[in-house]
Amino acid sequence: MAANQYGTAEFAEGLELLKKSAEAGYIEAQLTLGHVHAQVHVLPNAFQEAARWYQGAAERGHPMAQDRLADLYMLGRGVSQSDAQAFSWYARTAAQAYAMAQCNLAYMQAQGLGTAANQEAATSLYLQAAAQGEARAYFNLGLRYAAGWGAPKNLIHASAWMSNAARLNYPTAKTELEELHAQLTAMERIQVRELSAIIESNFDALQLRLGRMPGVTASIETYRQIVEDNFASLSVADFSIDASIRMQHTHTQAARDTGLLQPNPPTLINPQPRIFTVTEFISKTEAAHLMALALLNIKPASENTRDQLSQEQTAFTGHSAKFHLVYCDAVIRNLERRIAAAFNLPVEHVEPISVLRYQRSDLYAPHVDYFDASRLEYNRRIGDNSGQRIASFLVYLHAPEAGGETQYLKLNLKVAGRTRMALCHFNMTPTGETDPMTLHAGEPVLEGEKWLARTTLREKPLF
């Protein structure tokens, strides 16, 4: 709120009280101080202080502090950039049997971030999270059993996992399930329904057992043993958390050398301003995860904080969510790197990613993404010296069934999106001037929903 924001006496007083509590050893105050310094960049040595307070709480076993410290290592803010250190801190949280952390670590294991890529280890981590009823794990196991990544390829098993993800309304799971079902016989679909019900009831049994044992989560080892024993009662060898059991009848190399996304080369669709697309820029895993994260705090555009100095902030009629620093993870950081590489810029130039959700009739009115002179001056006054937005990026997490094209009005050019396709353009001319030819709009969605992840890239590092 304005009454206690940075620069007010109330903020300064609150910060001092937090410091006293943190220095006295109160772990939640240490975590909160980490959050404050991670978000209020104008504080002295902001990221170094964020890392210091996060580390203090992380070393004492606080899972959120470990998670945030890992993120700082991926970014290289306040600490030396190190994916290996990030992997190590994420692993500490996963070892405490947090399903979300197990999924994050599985993603890093699958992508080879901070460690050698290991699809078997990734699948084992997703199985650990699935044993706790995590929808993201169900979804990823559906994909992995369908492809044979770290698990025996089996469409019945894939469909059973995906069915449970769809039951929990995990993004795009219903679409994936339909595609899997199309490859099955009627008898195999019956087997899927039976196995899916068994997986669901297995988790229900775990909930009942834990409900009879208040306080069991205080002991990580006891909790983990109960979860794994319950999951083992499924008696499906291909679902074993132990990869050596799961893979003993598998002779394919798919588990070890596939699953890594290789974006296609860019396709130039306009030379000046330079506009290009990249098909399959983002994986199914990444697209669904960004949608799931956005759903946690997505709001109608009319309810979001309005930035009256930016035309683009008042032109959108749908829903939006932005991923600020303390809500980011390895998936977002890896995507930021891929975006930066597409424009041959350092990752420090990428603005925070936001997600836009268009439903029927939603649109984005004509706008440009670059700043005008008044906005640049305002940015400088508030300490933002990263300069102009020199390029724009968006990727279709989910394309609509009809409508929703991106129209470049002065070029008489319409681009119809496809799921997982990126659309990119430069906002500047070759001589370094803002290019009014980049005026563009999001056409109304006619059928279905359109989900975009979007960002812009600055001429200088943001931090």
C-alpha positions as CSV (number, residue, x, y, z in Angstrom):
1,M,0.0,0.0,0.0
2,A,1.1,3.6,-0.6
3,A,1.1,4.3,3.1
4,N,3.9,1.9,3.8
5,Q,5.8,1.6,0.5
6,Y,9.5,2.2,0.1
7,G,10.5,5.8,0.9
8,T,8.0,6.2,3.7
9,A,8.7,6.4,7.4
10,E,6.5,3.3,7.9
11,F,8.6,1.2,5.5
12,A,11.9,2.3,7.2
13,E,10.5,1.5,10.7
14,G,9.2,-1.9,9.5
15,L,12.5,-2.8,7.9
16,E,14.4,-2.0,11.2
17,L,12.0,-4.2,13.2
18,L,12.5,-7.0,10.7
19,K,16.2,-6.7,11.0
20,K,16.1,-6.9,14.8
21,S,14.0,-10.0,14.6
22,A,16.2,-11.6,12.0
23,E,19.4,-10.9,13.8
24,A,17.8,-12.4,16.9
25,G,17.4,-15.6,14.9
26,Y,13.7,-15.5,14.0
27,I,13.7,-17.6,10.8
28,E,10.6,-16.1,9.2
29,A,12.0,-12.6,9.6
30,Q,15.1,-13.7,7.8
31,L,13.0,-15.1,5.0
32,T,10.9,-11.9,4.8
33,L,14.0,-9.7,4.7
34,G,15.2,-11.8,1.8
35,H,11.9,-11.2,0.0
36,V,12.0,-7.4,0.7
37,H,15.6,-7.0,-0.7
38,A,14.8,-9.3,-3.7
39,Q,11.9,-7.0,-4.7
40,V,13.0,-3.5,-3.6
41,H,16.0,-3.2,-5.9
42,V,16.8,0.4,-4.8
43,L,17.8,-0.7,-1.3
44,P,21.6,-0.6,-0.7
45,N,23.2,-3.9,-1.9
46,A,19.7,-5.3,-2.5
47,F,20.5,-8.6,-4.0
48,Q,23.5,-9.3,-1.8
49,E,21.4,-8.7,1.2
50,A,18.6,-10.9,-0.2
51,A,21.1,-13.7,-0.7
52,R,22.5,-13.2,2.8
53,W,19.2,-13.5,4.5
54,Y,17.9,-16.3,2.3
55,Q,21.1,-18.2,3.0
56,G,20.8,-17.8,6.7
57,A,17.3,-19.3,6.7
58,A,18.2,-21.9,4.0
59,E,21.0,-23.3,6.0
60,R,18.6,-23.8,8.9
61,G,16.4,-25.9,6.6
62,H,13.7,-23.4,5.6
63,P,12.3,-24.7,2.3
64,M,11.1,-21.4,0.9
65,A,14.5,-19.8,1.6
66,Q,16.3,-22.7,-0.1
67,D,14.0,-22.3,-3.1
68,R,14.7,-18.5,-3.3
69,L,18.4,-18.9,-2.8
70,A,18.5,-21.5,-5.7
71,D,16.7,-18.9,-7.9
72,L,19.3,-16.3,-7.1
73,Y,22.0,-18.7,-8.1
74,M,20.3,-19.4,-11.4
75,L,20.1,-15.6,-12.0
76,G,23.6,-14.8,-10.6
77,R,22.1,-11.9,-8.5
78,G,23.8,-11.3,-5.1
79,V,25.8,-14.5,-5.7
80,S,28.0,-15.9,-8.5
81,Q,25.8,-17.5,-11.1
82,S,25.9,-21.3,-10.7
83,D,23.3,-23.8,-11.9
84,A,25.1,-26.4,-9.9
85,Q,24.6,-24.4,-6.7
86,A,20.9,-23.9,-7.7
87,F,20.5,-27.6,-8.3
88,S,22.1,-28.3,-4.9
89,W,19.7,-26.0,-3.0
90,Y,16.6,-27.2,-4.9
91,A,17.7,-30.8,-4.0
92,R,17.7,-29.9,-0.3
93,T,14.1,-28.8,-0.6
94,A,13.1,-31.9,-2.6
95,A,14.7,-34.1,0.0
96,Q,12.2,-32.6,2.5
97,A,9.5,-34.3,0.5
98,Y,7.9,-31.2,-0.9
99,A,6.1,-32.2,-4.1
100,M,6.6,-28.9,-5.8
101,A,10.3,-29.0,-5.2
102,Q,10.5,-32.5,-6.4
103,C,8.9,-31.4,-9.7
104,N,11.3,-28.4,-10.0
105,L,14.3,-30.7,-9.5
106,A,12.9,-33.2,-11.9
107,Y,12.7,-30.4,-14.6
108,M,16.4,-29.5,-13.9
109,Q,17.4,-33.2,-14.1
110,A,15.5,-33.6,-17.4
111,Q,17.0,-30.5,-18.9
112,G,20.5,-31.0,-17.6
113,L,20.5,-27.7,-15.6
114,G,23.2,-27.8,-13.0
115,T,23.7,-31.5,-13.5
116,A,24.0,-34.0,-16.4
117,A,20.7,-34.7,-18.0
118,N,19.2,-37.9,-16.5
119,Q,15.7,-38.8,-17.7
120,E,15.5,-41.8,-15.3
121,A,16.2,-39.6,-12.3
122,A,13.7,-37.1,-13.5
123,T,10.9,-39.7,-13.8
124,S,11.8,-41.0,-10.3
125,L,11.3,-37.5,-8.9
126,Y,8.0,-37.0,-10.7
127,L,6.9,-40.4,-9.3
128,Q,7.8,-39.2,-5.7
129,A,5.6,-36.1,-6.3
130,A,2.8,-38.1,-7.8
131,A,2.8,-40.3,-4.7
132,Q,1.7,-37.1,-2.9
133,G,-1.1,-36.3,-5.4
134,E,0.7,-33.5,-7.3
135,A,-1.1,-32.6,-10.5
136,R,2.0,-31.3,-12.2
137,A,3.7,-34.7,-11.6
138,Y,0.7,-36.6,-13.0
139,F,0.8,-34.5,-16.2
140,N,4.6,-34.9,-16.7
141,L,4.4,-38.7,-16.1
142,G,1.7,-38.8,-18.7
143,L,4.1,-37.3,-21.2
144,R,7.0,-39.3,-20.1
145,Y,5.3,-42.7,-20.2
146,A,3.9,-41.8,-23.7
147,A,7.4,-41.0,-25.0
148,G,9.5,-43.5,-22.9
149,W,11.5,-40.8,-21.1
150,G,13.0,-42.4,-18.0
151,A,10.2,-45.0,-18.0
152,P,9.0,-47.9,-20.2
153,K,6.9,-46.5,-23.0
154,N,3.3,-47.5,-22.3
155,L,0.3,-45.6,-23.6
156,I,-2.1,-47.2,-21.1
157,H,0.1,-46.0,-18.2
158,A,0.6,-42.6,-19.9
159,S,-3.2,-42.2,-20.2
160,A,-3.8,-43.2,-16.6
161,W,-1.5,-40.5,-15.3
162,M,-2.8,-37.9,-17.7
163,S,-6.4,-38.9,-16.7
164,N,-5.6,-37.9,-13.1
165,A,-4.0,-34.7,-14.2
166,A,-7.2,-33.9,-16.2
167,R,-9.3,-34.8,-13.2
168,L,-7.5,-32.1,-11.2
169,N,-7.9,-29.6,-14.2
170,Y,-4.2,-29.3,-14.8
171,P,-3.8,-27.0,-17.9
172,T,-3.9,-28.8,-21.3
173,A,-4.2,-32.3,-19.7
174,K,-7.7,-32.9,-21.2
175,T,-6.3,-32.2,-24.7
176,E,-3.3,-34.5,-24.1
177,L,-5.6,-37.2,-22.8
178,E,-7.8,-37.0,-25.9
179,E,-4.8,-37.4,-28.1
180,L,-3.6,-40.4,-26.1
181,H,-7.1,-42.0,-26.1
182,A,-7.2,-41.7,-29.9
183,Q,-4.3,-44.2,-30.1
184,L,-6.0,-46.8,-27.9
185,T,-8.5,-49.6,-28.5
186,A,-11.8,-49.7,-26.7
187,M,-10.4,-52.5,-24.4
188,E,-7.3,-50.4,-23.6
189,R,-9.5,-47.4,-22.7
190,I,-11.2,-49.6,-20.1
191,Q,-7.8,-50.5,-18.7
192,V,-7.0,-46.8,-18.5
193,R,-10.1,-46.1,-16.5
194,E,-9.4,-48.9,-14.1
195,L,-5.8,-47.9,-13.5
196,S,-6.6,-44.2,-13.2
197,A,-9.2,-45.1,-10.5
198,I,-6.6,-47.2,-8.7
199,I,-4.1,-44.3,-8.7
200,E,-6.8,-41.9,-7.4
201,S,-7.8,-44.3,-4.6
202,N,-4.2,-44.9,-3.7
203,F,-3.8,-41.3,-2.9
204,D,-7.1,-41.2,-1.0
205,A,-5.8,-44.0,1.1
206,L,-2.7,-42.0,1.9
207,Q,-4.8,-39.1,3.0
208,L,-6.8,-41.3,5.3
209,R,-3.7,-42.8,6.8
210,L,-2.1,-39.4,7.4
211,G,-5.3,-38.1,8.9
212,R,-5.1,-40.7,11.6
213,M,-1.5,-39.7,12.4
214,P,-1.5,-36.0,13.5
215,G,2.0,-34.6,13.6
216,V,3.5,-37.2,11.3
217,T,4.8,-34.5,8.9
218,A,7.1,-33.2,11.6
219,S,9.4,-36.1,10.8
220,I,10.5,-36.0,7.2
221,E,11.8,-39.6,7.2
222,T,8.6,-41.0,8.7
223,Y,6.4,-39.0,6.4
224,R,8.5,-40.1,3.3
225,Q,8.4,-43.7,4.3
226,I,4.6,-43.7,4.7
227,V,4.2,-42.0,1.3
228,E,6.5,-44.4,-0.5
229,D,5.1,-47.5,1.2
230,N,1.6,-46.4,0.3
231,F,2.6,-45.7,-3.3
232,A,4.4,-49.1,-3.6
233,S,1.1,-50.8,-2.7
234,L,0.0,-50.0,-6.3
235,S,2.2,-53.0,-7.2
236,V,3.1,-51.7,-10.6
237,A,6.8,-52.4,-11.3
238,D,6.8,-49.7,-14.1
239,F,5.8,-47.1,-11.4
240,S,8.6,-48.0,-9.1
241,I,10.5,-44.9,-7.7
242,D,13.6,-47.1,-8.0
243,A,14.7,-46.6,-11.6
244,S,16.6,-49.9,-11.7
245,I,13.3,-51.8,-11.1
246,R,11.3,-49.6,-13.4
247,M,13.7,-49.9,-16.3
248,Q,14.9,-53.5,-16.0
249,H,12.8,-54.7,-18.9
250,T,13.5,-51.7,-21.1
251,H,16.1,-51.8,-23.9
252,T,15.5,-48.4,-25.5
253,Q,17.9,-45.5,-25.2
254,A,15.0,-43.1,-25.1
255,A,15.2,-42.8,-21.3
256,R,18.7,-41.4,-21.6
257,D,19.0,-39.3,-24.7
258,T,15.7,-37.7,-25.5
259,G,13.3,-35.3,-23.9
260,L,15.4,-32.2,-24.4
261,L,13.7,-29.4,-26.4
262,Q,15.4,-28.3,-29.6
263,P,13.6,-25.2,-30.9
264,N,13.3,-25.0,-34.7
265,P,15.2,-22.3,-36.6
266,P,13.4,-18.9,-36.9
267,T,11.2,-18.2,-39.9
268,L,11.4,-14.6,-41.1
269,I,8.0,-13.2,-42.0
270,N,8.9,-9.5,-42.4
271,P,12.3,-7.9,-43.0
272,Q,11.7,-4.4,-41.6
273,P,10.6,-4.2,-38.9
274,R,12.1,-7.6,-38.4
275,I,9.4,-10.1,-37.4
276,F,10.0,-13.8,-37.1
277,T,8.4,-16.9,-35.6
278,V,9.8,-20.1,-34.0
279,T,7.7,-23.2,-34.0
280,E,7.8,-25.4,-30.9
281,F,9.7,-22.8,-28.9
282,I,8.4,-24.1,-25.7
283,S,7.8,-27.7,-24.5
284,K,4.4,-29.1,-23.5
285,T,5.8,-29.4,-19.9
286,E,6.8,-25.7,-19.8
287,A,3.7,-24.4,-21.4
288,A,1.3,-26.2,-19.0
289,H,3.5,-25.2,-16.0
290,L,3.4,-21.5,-16.9
291,M,-0.4,-21.7,-17.3
292,A,-0.7,-23.4,-13.9
293,L,1.5,-20.8,-12.2
294,A,-0.5,-18.0,-13.8
295,L,-3.8,-19.4,-12.5
296,L,-2.6,-18.9,-9.0
297,N,-2.8,-15.1,-9.2
298,I,-4.4,-14.3,-12.6
299,K,-6.8,-11.4,-12.5
300,P,-9.0,-9.5,-14.9
301,A,-7.1,-6.7,-16.6
302,S,-9.5,-4.2,-15.0
303,E,-8.5,-5.3,-11.5
304,N,-4.7,-5.3,-12.0
305,T,-2.7,-2.3,-10.9
306,R,-2.9,0.1,-13.8
307,D,0.2,1.7,-15.3
308,Q,-1.3,4.9,-16.7
309,L,2.0,5.8,-18.5
310,S,1.9,2.7,-20.7
311,Q,-0.7,2.4,-23.4
312,E,-0.3,-1.3,-23.6
313,Q,-1.4,-1.7,-19.9
314,T,-4.8,-0.2,-20.7
315,A,-5.5,-1.9,-24.0
316,F,-6.0,-5.5,-22.9
317,T,-9.5,-6.8,-22.0
318,G,-8.7,-10.3,-20.7
319,H,-6.9,-11.7,-17.7
320,S,-3.2,-11.4,-16.8
321,A,-0.5,-12.5,-14.3
322,K,3.1,-11.5,-13.9
323,F,5.9,-13.6,-12.6
324,H,7.8,-11.4,-10.2
325,L,11.2,-12.4,-8.7
326,V,9.9,-14.3,-5.6
327,Y,7.5,-16.4,-7.7
328,C,9.9,-17.6,-10.3
329,D,11.5,-21.1,-10.7
330,A,13.8,-23.1,-12.9
331,V,11.3,-23.3,-15.8
332,I,10.9,-19.5,-16.0
333,R,14.7,-19.0,-15.8
334,N,15.4,-21.5,-18.5
335,L,12.7,-19.9,-20.7
336,E,14.2,-16.4,-20.1
337,R,17.6,-17.8,-21.4
338,R,16.0,-19.2,-24.5
339,I,14.2,-15.9,-25.2
340,A,17.4,-13.9,-24.8
341,A,19.2,-16.3,-27.1
342,A,16.5,-15.8,-29.8
343,F,17.5,-12.1,-29.9
344,N,21.3,-12.6,-29.3
345,L,21.1,-10.6,-26.1
346,P,22.2,-11.4,-22.5
347,V,19.4,-12.8,-20.3
348,E,19.8,-9.7,-18.0
349,H,17.9,-7.7,-20.7
350,V,14.7,-9.8,-20.4
351,E,11.8,-8.2,-18.5
352,P,9.7,-10.3,-16.1
353,I,7.4,-12.6,-18.1
354,S,3.7,-12.2,-17.8
355,V,0.9,-14.5,-19.0
356,L,-2.2,-13.2,-20.8
357,R,-5.4,-15.2,-21.0
358,Y,-7.9,-14.3,-23.7
359,Q,-11.4,-15.8,-23.6
360,R,-14.1,-15.3,-26.2
361,S,-14.3,-11.7,-27.5
362,D,-11.2,-10.6,-25.5
363,L,-8.7,-8.5,-27.5
364,Y,-5.6,-6.3,-27.2
365,A,-6.2,-2.9,-28.8
366,P,-3.6,-1.4,-31.2
367,H,-0.4,-0.5,-29.3
368,V,3.3,-0.3,-29.6
369,D,5.6,-1.9,-27.0
370,Y,8.4,0.7,-27.0
371,F,8.5,3.6,-24.5
372,D,7.8,7.2,-25.4
373,A,10.0,10.0,-24.1
374,S,7.8,10.7,-21.1
375,R,7.9,7.1,-20.0
376,L,11.6,6.9,-20.4
377,E,12.1,10.0,-18.2
378,Y,9.7,8.5,-15.6
379,N,11.7,5.3,-15.6
380,R,15.0,7.2,-15.0
381,R,13.4,9.1,-12.1
382,I,12.5,5.8,-10.3
383,G,15.9,4.3,-10.9
384,D,15.2,2.2,-14.0
385,N,18.2,2.9,-16.3
386,S,17.7,-0.1,-18.5
387,G,16.5,2.1,-21.4
388,Q,14.3,1.4,-24.3
389,R,12.4,-1.8,-25.1
390,I,14.2,-2.9,-28.2
391,A,12.4,-6.1,-28.9
392,S,9.2,-8.0,-28.1
393,F,8.5,-11.6,-27.6
394,L,5.4,-13.8,-27.1
395,V,4.8,-17.5,-27.2
396,Y,1.4,-19.2,-27.5
397,L,1.0,-21.5,-24.5
398,H,-2.4,-22.4,-26.0
399,A,-3.8,-21.2,-29.4
400,P,-7.5,-20.4,-29.8
401,E,-9.7,-22.5,-32.1
402,A,-10.6,-19.4,-34.1
403,G,-9.6,-15.7,-34.1
404,G,-7.0,-14.1,-31.9
405,E,-4.5,-13.3,-34.7
406,T,-1.8,-10.8,-34.1
407,Q,-2.2,-8.0,-36.6
408,Y,0.5,-5.6,-37.6
409,L,-1.7,-2.8,-38.8
410,K,0.7,-0.7,-40.8
411,L,2.1,-3.7,-42.6
412,N,-1.3,-5.3,-43.4
413,L,0.0,-8.5,-41.8
414,K,-1.9,-11.0,-39.7
415,V,-0.1,-13.8,-37.9
416,A,-2.2,-16.7,-36.7
417,G,-0.7,-18.4,-33.6
418,R,-0.1,-22.1,-33.1
419,T,0.3,-23.7,-29.8
420,R,4.0,-23.5,-28.6
421,M,4.9,-21.1,-31.4
422,A,6.9,-17.9,-30.6
423,L,6.3,-14.6,-32.4
424,C,9.0,-12.0,-32.1
425,H,9.7,-8.5,-33.4
426,F,12.2,-5.7,-33.0
427,N,10.9,-2.3,-31.9
428,M,13.8,-0.3,-33.3
429,T,14.9,0.6,-36.8
430,P,18.5,-0.3,-37.9
431,T,19.5,3.3,-37.1
432,G,18.3,3.0,-33.5
433,E,15.0,4.9,-33.6
434,T,11.6,3.6,-32.4
435,D,9.7,2.0,-35.3
436,P,6.0,3.0,-35.5
437,M,5.6,0.3,-38.1
438,T,5.5,-2.2,-35.2
439,L,2.0,-1.0,-34.2
440,H,0.1,-4.2,-33.6
441,A,-3.1,-5.6,-32.0
442,G,-4.5,-8.8,-30.7
443,E,-7.7,-9.6,-32.7
444,P,-10.7,-10.8,-30.7
445,V,-10.9,-14.5,-29.9
446,L,-13.8,-16.1,-31.6
447,E,-13.6,-19.7,-30.3
448,G,-11.7,-21.3,-27.4
449,E,-9.1,-19.6,-25.3
450,K,-5.7,-18.0,-26.2
451,W,-2.9,-18.1,-23.6
452,L,0.3,-16.1,-24.2
453,A,3.5,-15.7,-22.3
454,R,5.0,-12.4,-23.2
455,T,7.9,-10.1,-22.4
456,T,10.1,-7.4,-23.9
457,L,13.9,-7.0,-24.0
458,R,15.7,-3.8,-23.0
459,E,18.7,-2.1,-24.4
460,K,20.6,-2.4,-21.1
461,P,20.5,-4.9,-18.2
462,L,17.5,-4.5,-15.9
463,F,19.6,-4.9,-12.7
